Amino acid sequence: MAVTQILIAGFGGQGVLFAGKFLAYKALMEEKQLSWLPSYGPEMRGGTANCSVTISDEPIGSPIITNPDILIAMNLPSLEKFENTVVPGGVIFVESTLIERKVKRDDVTVYYLPATKIAQELGAPGLANMVMTGKLIRECPVVSHDHLEDALRKVVSSRHADLLDINLKAIETGYSVNG
């Protein structure tokens, strides 16, 4: 049974919940079992927010993730809080525009991606979350690279339909980044 637990963490307003919801819809469209558990409150005002996504071939017993297989850390407080919770052999994606320090562990695979800088170059500074999501899809294919637009249509509201293409471009850019 393949079960992958993903924790996406960052400041409120960085699109952490949106990225998690996108991955959840993508998994659902691929007929996988999933759970999506957002964590927010005062975090929405600038503190840390996080989102847990579990993707599985079998039913999921609990949406709570204590030891993720994959961590996306969008800011330093999130990396400091969750770095040591990742399972040995897991993967950590670090938003290196905002996080200058390196991961201290040597039993995980680490990808440093300047997602905020890349998103700014795309003309969409608020889409670092989707750049990171694209990199996750490439390096940890828990969902396929096919039909990304279909999943995006589920999470981009109709009143923001004009943002569909730039979100897709952000995912594709993150997917194509080497290293």
C-alpha positions in Angstrom: 0.0 0.0 0.0 1.4 3.4 -1.0 0.7 6.2 1.5 2.4 9.6 1.2 2.0 12.2 3.9 2.7 15.8 2.8 3.0 18.8 5.1 3.0 22.3 3.5 3.9 25.1 5.9 4.5 28.8 5.7 3.1 32.2 6.6 -0.6 32.9 6.3 -1.1 34.4 2.8 1.6 32.3 1.1 -1.0 30.0 -0.4 -0.2 27.0 1.7 -3.8 25.9 1.9 -4.4 26.5 -1.8 -1.4 24.3 -2.7 -2.7 21.5 -0.5 -6.1 21.8 -1.9 -4.7 21.6 -5.4 -2.8 18.4 -4.6 -5.9 16.9 -2.9 -8.1 17.6 -6.0 -5.4 16.2 -8.3 -5.3 13.0 -6.2 -9.1 12.8 -6.1 -9.2 13.1 -9.9 -6.7 10.2 -10.1 -9.1 8.1 -7.9 -6.7 8.0 -5.0 -7.8 8.1 -1.4 -6.9 11.4 0.3 -7.3 13.7 3.3 -6.7 17.4 3.4 -6.5 19.1 6.7 -5.8 22.8 6.9 -4.5 24.5 10.0 -5.1 28.2 10.4 -6.6 30.7 12.7 -4.3 33.5 13.9 -1.9 32.1 11.4 -4.0 33.8 8.7 -2.7 37.1 10.1 0.9 36.4 9.4 1.8 33.5 11.7 2.7 30.1 10.4 -0.1 28.1 8.7 0.1 24.6 7.5 -1.8 22.0 5.5 -1.6 18.3 5.8 -2.3 16.2 2.7 -2.3 12.4 2.8 -2.5 10.5 -0.5 -3.0 6.8 -0.5 -4.1 3.7 -2.5 -6.2 2.5 0.5 -8.6 4.3 2.9 -6.9 6.7 5.3 -7.4 6.2 9.0 -6.6 9.7 10.2 -5.9 13.0 8.6 -3.4 13.9 11.3 0.2 13.9 10.2 2.9 13.8 12.8 5.8 12.5 10.7 5.4 13.6 7.1 7.2 11.9 4.2 7.4 15.3 2.4 7.7 18.8 3.8 7.4 22.0 1.9 8.8 24.8 4.1 7.9 28.2 2.8 9.5 30.2 5.6 12.2 29.8 8.3 9.8 29.3 11.3 8.1 26.4 9.4 11.4 24.8 8.6 12.5 25.1 12.2 9.2 23.7 13.5 8.9 20.7 11.2 12.4 19.8 9.9 12.9 17.1 12.6 9.4 15.6 12.1 10.1 14.4 8.6 10.7 10.6 8.4 14.2 9.4 7.7 14.5 9.0 3.9 11.9 11.7 3.4 12.0 14.8 1.3 12.2 18.5 2.3 11.6 21.3 -0.2 13.0 24.6 1.1 11.9 28.0 -0.3 15.4 29.4 -0.6 14.5 33.0 -1.4 13.2 33.3 2.2 15.2 30.7 4.0 18.9 31.2 4.0 20.0 28.3 6.3 20.5 24.8 5.1 18.7 21.7 6.4 20.7 20.3 9.3 19.8 16.6 8.7 21.6 14.3 6.4 19.0 11.5 6.3 16.6 13.3 4.0 16.7 14.5 0.4 16.6 18.3 0.2 15.6 20.6 -2.7 16.4 24.3 -2.4 14.2 26.3 -4.7 14.0 30.1 -4.9 10.3 29.9 -5.5 9.4 33.5 -4.6 12.1 34.8 -6.9 10.9 32.6 -9.7 7.3 33.6 -9.1 8.3 37.3 -9.2 10.1 36.7 -12.5 6.9 35.2 -13.9 5.1 38.4 -12.8 3.1 36.5 -10.2 4.9 37.0 -6.8 2.1 35.4 -4.9 2.5 32.1 -6.7 5.6 30.7 -5.0 3.4 28.1 -3.6 2.6 26.7 -7.0 6.2 26.8 -8.1 7.0 24.7 -5.1 4.1 22.4 -5.9 5.4 21.9 -9.5 8.8 20.9 -8.1 7.1 18.4 -5.7 5.2 16.8 -8.6 8.5 16.3 -10.5 10.6 15.0 -7.7 8.0 13.0 -5.7 5.4 12.0 -8.3 2.6 11.2 -5.8 0.2 12.7 -8.5 0.8 12.7 -12.2 1.9 15.6 -14.3 -1.0 15.0 -16.7 -4.2 17.1 -16.7 -2.9 19.7 -14.2 -5.3 22.3 -15.6 -8.3 20.1 -14.8 -7.3 20.0 -11.1 -6.6 23.8 -11.1 -10.1 24.4 -12.4 -11.4 22.8 -9.2 -9.5 25.2 -6.9 -9.3 28.4 -8.9 -12.7 30.0 -8.4 -14.7 31.2 -11.4 -14.4 34.8 -10.4 -10.6 34.3 -10.5 -10.6 32.3 -13.8 -8.2 34.9 -15.2 -5.5 33.4 -12.8 -5.8 29.9 -14.2 -3.1 30.2 -16.8 -0.6 31.9 -14.5 -1.1 29.2 -11.9 -0.5 26.6 -14.5 2.6 28.4 -15.7 3.9 28.6 -12.1 3.4 24.8 -11.7 5.1 24.1 -15.0 8.0 26.4 -14.2 8.6 24.7 -10.8 8.3 21.3 -12.6 11.0 22.2 -15.1 13.5 23.6 -12.6 16.6 21.4 -12.4 18.4 20.6 -9.2 
